[in-house]
């Protein structure tokens, strides 16, 4: 009996009544990934396209495979921030810790309520400078990896190719990885530098070909946007494909799995491309 009383005294001493044994992680606890989601809100993104992007991001967060990746790492949590950009950039969701499915559901609802930032031009270089100066340095905890996911439907029409590449290199030098989600959509009759690229289900004009190759947004993103450790592209074949593309991309980014040529994710994207070429959306 004396031994039992001594044991209870020790329990009450070290674990007072009402204290939860498995406490949530401290606010400054490290995370597995810090993910910056960077969304194009330039003039080519009308109200419907904006809603498709927001609903796509929210739906991806709610996907069981994405949630499992977010919570399944060694630290059991990630940090998430969202930036909207055009000629300027704005943090619409500041750094937020996701350490439970409740956190993830709350964030998805917040994404769907996010108002659109105003803008007209496609200034990727401006956005990258903003992230370099005001987003990445404000990450409040240590992260095993810092990744930025850039989606958009046009090339930089403010500062041009070289400035975009230079800003990309500055971000990569800090240890950040930039992955790309080019949205291959637009009017194929418009010149390439007007920010319009392939339109699913529509024929291409000869001027959209260089050496017989259809000029989509992907080569430009590959040369001037993505960079860093294991950086990759995963395109969306039109805005209607954005939701599926961002879901796959989140899973791979958070799990640190790079898409393999001919692998499941790339086969699905190639299949979508074939369907679009035959007029199916």
C-alpha positions as CSV (number, residue, x, y, z in Angstrom):
1,X,0.0,0.0,0.0
2,X,2.8,2.3,0.9
3,X,4.4,1.7,-2.5
4,X,1.1,2.5,-4.3
5,X,0.8,5.8,-2.4
6,X,4.4,6.7,-3.3
7,X,3.7,6.0,-6.9
8,X,0.6,8.2,-7.0
9,X,2.5,11.0,-5.2
10,X,5.2,10.8,-7.9
11,X,2.6,10.9,-10.7
12,X,0.9,13.9,-9.2
13,X,4.2,15.7,-8.8
14,X,5.4,15.3,-12.3
15,X,2.0,15.2,-14.1
16,X,-0.4,17.5,-12.2
17,X,-4.2,17.0,-12.5
18,X,-5.6,18.2,-15.9
19,X,-2.2,18.1,-17.7
20,X,-2.3,16.2,-21.0
21,X,0.5,13.8,-21.3
22,X,0.8,14.1,-25.1
23,X,1.0,17.9,-25.5
24,X,0.9,19.6,-28.9
25,X,4.1,20.7,-30.4
26,X,5.6,23.9,-29.2
27,X,5.1,27.0,-31.4
28,X,8.8,27.0,-32.2
29,X,9.1,23.2,-32.9
30,X,10.7,22.4,-36.3
31,X,8.6,21.2,-39.3
32,X,9.3,18.9,-42.1
33,X,8.5,21.3,-44.9
34,X,7.8,25.0,-45.3
35,X,5.6,25.4,-48.4
36,X,4.9,28.7,-50.2
37,X,2.1,28.5,-52.7
38,X,2.4,31.3,-55.2
39,X,-0.7,32.0,-57.3
40,X,-1.0,34.1,-60.5
41,X,-3.8,36.7,-60.3
42,X,-2.8,38.7,-63.5
43,X,-5.2,40.0,-66.0
44,X,-5.5,36.7,-67.9
45,X,-6.9,35.1,-64.7
46,X,-10.6,36.0,-64.8
47,X,-13.0,35.5,-61.9
48,X,-13.8,31.9,-62.9
49,X,-10.1,31.0,-63.3
50,X,-9.3,32.5,-59.9
51,X,-12.0,30.4,-58.2
52,X,-10.7,27.3,-60.0
53,X,-7.3,28.0,-58.5
54,X,-8.6,28.7,-55.0
55,X,-10.9,25.7,-55.0
56,X,-8.1,23.6,-56.4
57,X,-5.7,24.5,-53.6
58,X,-8.4,24.0,-51.0
59,X,-9.4,20.6,-52.4
60,X,-5.8,19.5,-52.6
61,X,-5.3,20.3,-48.9
62,X,-8.4,18.3,-48.1
63,X,-7.2,15.3,-50.1
64,X,-6.4,12.3,-47.7
65,X,-3.1,11.6,-49.5
66,X,-2.0,15.2,-49.2
67,X,-3.0,15.4,-45.5
68,X,-1.2,12.1,-44.8
69,X,2.0,13.5,-46.4
70,X,1.7,16.7,-44.3
71,X,1.3,14.9,-41.0
72,X,3.4,11.8,-41.8
73,X,6.9,13.3,-41.6
74,X,9.4,13.0,-38.7
75,X,8.1,16.2,-37.2
76,X,4.4,15.6,-38.0
77,X,3.8,19.1,-39.3
78,X,4.5,21.6,-42.0
79,X,4.3,25.4,-42.4
80,X,2.2,26.9,-45.2
81,X,2.0,30.4,-46.7
82,X,0.2,31.7,-49.8
83,X,1.2,34.6,-52.0
84,X,-0.9,36.1,-54.8
85,X,1.0,38.0,-57.5
86,X,0.7,40.1,-60.7
87,X,2.7,43.3,-61.0
88,X,3.0,43.3,-57.3
89,X,2.9,40.5,-54.7
90,X,0.9,40.1,-51.5
91,X,0.9,37.5,-48.7
92,X,-2.7,36.5,-48.4
93,X,-2.1,33.7,-45.9
94,X,0.9,34.2,-43.6
95,X,2.9,31.3,-42.2
96,X,0.5,28.8,-40.7
97,X,1.4,25.6,-38.9
98,X,-0.5,22.5,-40.0
99,X,-0.1,19.8,-37.4
100,X,-3.5,18.1,-37.4
101,X,-6.4,17.4,-39.8
102,X,-8.3,20.1,-38.0
103,X,-5.6,22.6,-38.9
104,X,-5.7,21.5,-42.5
105,X,-9.5,21.7,-42.7
106,X,-9.4,25.2,-41.3
107,X,-6.8,26.3,-43.8
108,X,-8.8,24.9,-46.7
109,X,-11.8,26.9,-45.6
110,X,-9.6,30.0,-45.3
111,X,-8.2,29.5,-48.8
112,X,-11.7,29.4,-50.3
113,X,-12.6,32.7,-48.5
114,X,-9.4,34.5,-49.7
115,X,-10.2,37.6,-51.6
116,X,-8.4,38.2,-54.9
117,X,-5.5,40.7,-54.9
118,X,-5.8,43.3,-57.7
119,X,-3.4,43.2,-60.7
120,X,-2.9,43.1,-64.4
121,X,0.6,42.2,-65.5
122,X,2.6,38.9,-65.1
123,X,5.7,39.9,-63.1
124,X,7.3,36.8,-61.8
125,X,10.6,38.5,-61.1
126,X,8.8,41.0,-58.8
127,X,7.1,38.1,-57.0
128,X,10.4,36.2,-56.5
129,X,12.1,39.4,-55.1
130,X,9.1,39.8,-52.7
131,X,9.4,36.2,-51.5
132,X,13.2,36.5,-51.1
133,X,12.9,39.7,-49.0
134,X,9.6,39.3,-47.1
135,X,8.3,35.7,-47.1
136,X,11.2,33.2,-46.8
137,X,13.1,35.3,-44.1
138,X,10.0,35.5,-41.9
139,X,9.6,31.7,-41.6
140,X,9.2,31.4,-37.8
141,X,10.6,27.9,-37.3
142,X,13.2,25.7,-38.7
143,X,12.2,23.5,-41.7
144,X,13.9,20.5,-43.1
145,X,13.0,21.8,-46.6
146,X,11.6,25.1,-47.9
147,X,9.7,24.8,-51.2
148,X,7.9,27.4,-53.3
149,X,5.2,26.2,-55.7
150,X,4.7,28.7,-58.6
151,X,1.7,28.4,-60.9
152,X,0.8,30.8,-63.7
153,X,-0.4,31.0,-67.3
154,X,2.2,33.4,-68.8
155,X,5.8,34.5,-68.9
156,X,7.2,37.6,-67.2
157,X,6.0,40.6,-69.2
158,X,7.5,43.2,-66.8
159,X,11.2,42.6,-66.4
160,X,11.8,39.8,-68.9
161,X,13.6,36.5,-69.0
162,X,17.0,37.4,-67.5
163,X,15.6,39.2,-64.5
164,X,13.3,36.3,-63.7
165,X,16.2,33.9,-63.9
166,X,18.4,36.1,-61.7
167,X,15.7,36.4,-59.0
168,X,15.2,32.6,-59.2
169,X,18.9,32.1,-58.7
170,X,18.9,34.4,-55.6
171,X,16.1,32.4,-54.0
172,X,17.8,29.1,-54.8
173,X,21.0,30.4,-53.2
174,X,19.1,30.6,-49.9
175,X,18.4,26.9,-50.0
176,X,14.9,27.2,-51.3
177,X,13.5,24.9,-54.0
178,X,11.2,26.3,-56.7
179,X,8.8,23.9,-58.5
180,X,6.6,25.0,-61.4
181,X,3.0,24.4,-62.3
182,X,2.6,26.1,-65.7
183,X,-1.0,26.4,-66.8
184,X,-1.1,25.7,-70.5
185,X,-4.1,27.7,-71.6
186,X,-4.9,30.7,-73.7
187,X,-5.6,31.8,-77.3
188,X,-3.1,30.1,-79.7
189,X,-3.7,33.0,-82.2
190,X,-2.0,35.4,-79.8
191,X,1.8,35.9,-80.0
192,X,3.8,33.9,-77.5
193,X,5.0,36.9,-75.5
194,X,1.5,38.2,-75.0
195,X,1.2,35.5,-72.2
196,X,-1.1,33.2,-74.2
197,X,-0.1,29.6,-74.7
198,X,-1.7,26.4,-75.9
199,X,-5.5,26.1,-75.7
200,X,-6.7,22.5,-75.1
201,X,-8.7,21.1,-78.0
202,X,-7.8,23.9,-80.5
203,X,-5.4,23.8,-83.4
204,X,-2.1,25.7,-83.2
205,X,-1.0,28.4,-85.7
206,X,2.3,28.0,-87.5
207,X,3.7,31.0,-85.6
208,X,3.3,29.0,-82.4
209,X,5.9,26.5,-83.6
210,X,9.6,26.8,-83.4
211,X,11.5,24.1,-85.3
212,X,8.2,22.2,-85.5
213,X,7.7,22.2,-81.7
214,X,4.5,23.6,-80.2
215,X,5.5,26.4,-77.9
216,X,3.9,25.8,-74.5
217,X,4.7,27.5,-71.3
218,X,6.7,24.6,-70.0
219,X,10.1,25.3,-71.6
220,X,10.1,28.8,-70.3
221,X,9.3,27.7,-66.8
222,X,12.0,25.1,-67.0
223,X,14.6,27.6,-68.0
224,X,13.7,30.6,-65.9
225,X,11.5,29.6,-63.0
226,X,12.3,26.3,-61.4
227,X,15.5,25.6,-59.5
228,X,17.0,24.1,-56.4
229,X,17.3,20.6,-55.0
230,X,15.1,18.1,-56.9
231,X,13.1,20.9,-58.6
232,X,10.5,19.8,-61.1
233,X,7.6,20.8,-63.4
234,X,4.1,19.4,-63.4
235,X,1.9,21.3,-65.9
236,X,-1.9,21.7,-65.8
237,X,-3.5,21.3,-69.2
238,X,-5.9,24.2,-68.9
239,X,-7.6,25.6,-65.8
240,X,-10.0,22.7,-65.6
241,X,-7.0,20.5,-64.9
242,X,-5.5,22.7,-62.2
243,X,-7.2,21.0,-59.3
244,X,-5.7,17.5,-60.2
245,X,-2.3,19.0,-61.0
246,X,-2.0,20.9,-57.7
247,X,-3.1,17.8,-55.7
248,X,-0.5,15.6,-57.3
249,X,2.1,18.4,-56.9
250,X,1.5,18.9,-53.2
251,X,1.8,15.2,-52.5
252,X,5.2,15.0,-54.3
253,X,6.5,18.3,-52.9
254,X,5.7,17.4,-49.3
255,X,6.9,13.8,-49.6
256,X,10.0,14.9,-51.5
257,X,9.2,12.6,-54.3
258,X,10.2,13.9,-57.8
259,X,8.1,12.8,-60.7
260,X,9.8,10.2,-62.9
261,X,9.5,10.2,-66.7
262,X,6.8,7.6,-67.4
263,X,5.9,7.4,-63.7
264,X,2.2,7.5,-62.5
265,X,1.9,11.2,-62.2
266,X,3.6,12.0,-65.5
267,X,1.5,9.3,-67.3
268,X,-1.6,11.0,-65.9
269,X,-0.5,14.4,-67.1
270,X,0.5,13.0,-70.6
271,X,-3.0,11.3,-70.8
272,X,-4.6,14.6,-70.0
273,X,-2.6,16.2,-72.7
274,X,-3.7,13.6,-75.3
275,X,-7.3,14.1,-74.3
276,X,-7.0,17.9,-74.7
277,X,-5.4,17.5,-78.1
278,X,-8.5,15.6,-79.3
279,X,-10.9,18.3,-78.1
280,X,-11.8,16.8,-74.7
281,X,-11.7,19.0,-71.6
